[in-house]
Amino acid sequence: MTDTANRYLVGNFAPIEHEVTAFDLQVIGTIPADLEGRYLRNGPNPLGPADPSNHHWFMGDGMVHGVRLRGGRAEWYRNRYVGSRDLNESRGLPDIEGANWSGNGGGPNTNVGGFAGTTWAMVEAGGTPVELTYELESIARNDFFGTLPGAFTAHPKVDPDTGEMHAMAYGWPHWTDHVQYIVVGTDGRVRRTVDIPVPGMIMLHDMSLTGRYAVVYDMPVTVDFDLAFAGRFPFRWNPDHGSRLGLLPREGDAADIIWIDVPISYVFHPMNAFDQADGSVVIDLCVYDRVFDADILGPFGDNFARLERWVLQPGARTCSTTVIDHSSTEFPRHRGSLTAKPYRYGYCASPTNGPDWATVKYDLSSGERTVLNHGPGRGGGEPVFVARPDSSAEDDGWIITFVHDVPSSSAELVIIDAQDFARGPVARVLLPQRVPYGFHGNWVSDRSVPPPA
Ligand SMILES: [Fe+2]
């Protein structure tokens, strides 16, 4: 089998070889002066040769790319592998420090952000978070200072009112009959956990949070033991499992969960969710008709997702669905101060089978859809919204994302005025090397995670 047989190893999916540090990056346009901090993004970057016959996109070693902005300048770019036992073994080094609940040799490759005053790389399925320095070197695995009982997730939700972090986790291969809800306090210590029984082992990628509920996604991607015993990515499409969402009252127990059947489908990522006055729950999400069915190497070979609004009625236990956009949508984001609250604007990437991935803004009140095309052969990743200081309008802020220029094998950090997509980027920071397609990241302001003194 040639490399071309695995779309997740060629083109801009292909890993890069070097960890690079570069200072005073060239900028086209003007970096807003209020942006002082780091844009960070995690993604898989297998170290050493990967077997194209079975390499799954989700399985590569984690690599964080970061750009530090201050005073209208792009002070540095760095990319660093996230520390793990496997990575260190391949480099002839001992394992990194820190408890390893699952015994998993891989490191976090899925998300990176700031919380409790420091920087965390995260992954689902049992890998312990890894704490990073400001300059992206791995310090150690950190199980929230000894308080995390087991698995964690790459998709925690931070409540903007309390500052607490909420998560739903599954633990491959240890937790065969339950998932777990976890609340982490602002001190970085786990405050509460709830074990949630589920029939079989599901791949639980994300969650939703509203004022009343933490939402469990029990959807039909489950463990396949034939794949597992073959040492491959062990989860596969299984529509016989059924598909349901669980509304767990935030301070309730598993017995309090209201389970509601939803369409047979899979959701990696909700955009946001909130309660309505009549008791219903609104969730906007990117919905796949199926995943890991024909394509068991990654998410894009079966179909792309569309953006839908689901309204759950806890009393009647019903779910009504409305398509917001039939076009391809992924990596949904919103203004973080409105997590779990009514909101108007969302932002997505629009993946394609080629390199042209537009950035899309949704006005969920008017239905307006605004598209920013990045040019031929160019595509944007997850669009991270950063509010302008003291802004009142919901969309008064910046969209930050990496743009991949596939024909020239290069990448840029692009900053867009979220209220003015038509203007195009206000700043393009030229990066010193290509950035492979990756998963998730965040803007981490220097106020939330200060640089070293
Ligand atoms: Fe994700």
Boltz pocket constraint, residues with backbone or C-beta under 6 A from the ligand:
constraints:
  - pocket:
      binder: B
      contacts: [[A, 110], [A, 154], [A, 155], [A, 205], [A, 268], [A, 269], [A, 439], [A, 440]]
      max_distance: 6.0
